[in-house]
Amino acid sequence: MLSKKLNFIERNGDVYRFSSRVSFNKCNYYLKSVSTKQLFRHEKSCDQYILFLKTQLQSSAHELVMAHYCIISFLLLLLSAHFSVGMWPFNSWWEGCNEAWVKFHKEALRNDLKDNVFGQDLMIDIVLASLEGHFTYSPQKALVLSLHGPPGTGKNFVAEKIVRSIYGKGTESKFVKMFNKARDFPQSSPLKIIEYKEKIKRVIEKTTQLCERSIYIFDEVHLMDNSLIDVIKPYIDFHSKIDYIDYRKNIFIFLSNSGSKAINSVALNHYKEGKRREHISYGQIEQELVKAIFNEKGGGFWNCRLLEAHLISHTIPFLPLEIVHVKKCIEKDAIIKGFNPTTSFVKEVLSFLTFVPIHNPIFVEEGCKLVYDKVNLIGMKTRRIEL
């Protein structure tokens, strides 16, 4: 005795539970109404019954195939929308490597830097021009910006503003990768250096596969092993592709205190000659800066292959801040926080800072780095007195 069961079928507008018994001589099948519980028994020849079963199974298989086809088509639609430029609303859901998420906003960056970075007009012009050229024309190599200067002059701030002017998700973008010496490369043993180099390579290759317009920021390069950043040389050299990946649209940013002495010396001499810092020649200071960081023993650029091969696009100096620039930092931060930046208020904040040279105070050693905490301190203290 053979038996076979099917779950449900629809007949004459009602849903029936279907069951059957198959013997060698005749075939019986039963239809039991799900709603009325009525039972119907029919007898047919086995040939008729087998044909009926076959029709039912083919119909079920066809419906299953169509269901799978619909699901796959929908998934493909989602994927195509994710990687295309203009398909709304999918671009608003997932970050993609397209102009909806990755686009350089020059005027927004210009205004942001002009309003919030003081005493660095030379740097601002170079950053804006280099980024505009990189996004306007087809680049022959990756853009490499090396930002140098004393602490508190705005290097990290500018790097963050660059990122925000390009990526819709800012520093949270999956196309922005940041490396910090203390966090990512804490040890200096040879084996660890090898491990760190492999890590850098993996991150660059994986991220560039996701988006050819990615940014990689290396912070505190002056504390890194001098061979560490050399590992990126293939990715910033004049190669059209490496293993079918194009790295030429990427941007690399180095942040370092290396060369601060050379920068300070140029700024001080310029000041003594009675010249405005806005008139400092970039070509002159860049040459001196490159020479200084290349020969600065123990620094991340000491005998650096990237410098030897002239692969760093722009070595950008951040000049030491004069008292007038730090005063602007204090006033700006105080207004944002709702404090009244009176002359006495500003003077009290400045009392916490160090001025150099000692015999002729011109620059603020900490730049604006300590300003924000000191503004909080004096501001809350003043507010308590008023209350």
Secondary structure, 3 states (H helix, E strand, C coil): CEEEEEEEEEECCEEEEEEEEECCCCEEEEEEECCCCCEEEEEECHHHHHHHHHHHHHHHHHHHHHHHHHHHHHHHHHHHHHHCCCCCCHHHCCCCCCCCCECCCHHHHHHHHHHHCCCCHHHHHHHHHHHHHHHHCCCCCCEEEEEECCCCCCHHHHHHHHHHHHECCHHHCCCEEEEEHHHHCCCCCHHHHHHHHHHHHHHHHHHHHHCCCCEEEEECHHHCCCCCHHHHHHHHCCCCCECCECCCCCEEEEEECCCHHHHHHHHHHHHHCCCCHHHCCHHHHHHHHHHHHHHCCCCCCCCCHHHHCCCCCEEEECCCCEHHHHHHHHHHHHHHCCCCCCHHHHHHHHCCCCEECCCCCCEECCCCCCHHHHHHHHHHHHHHHHC
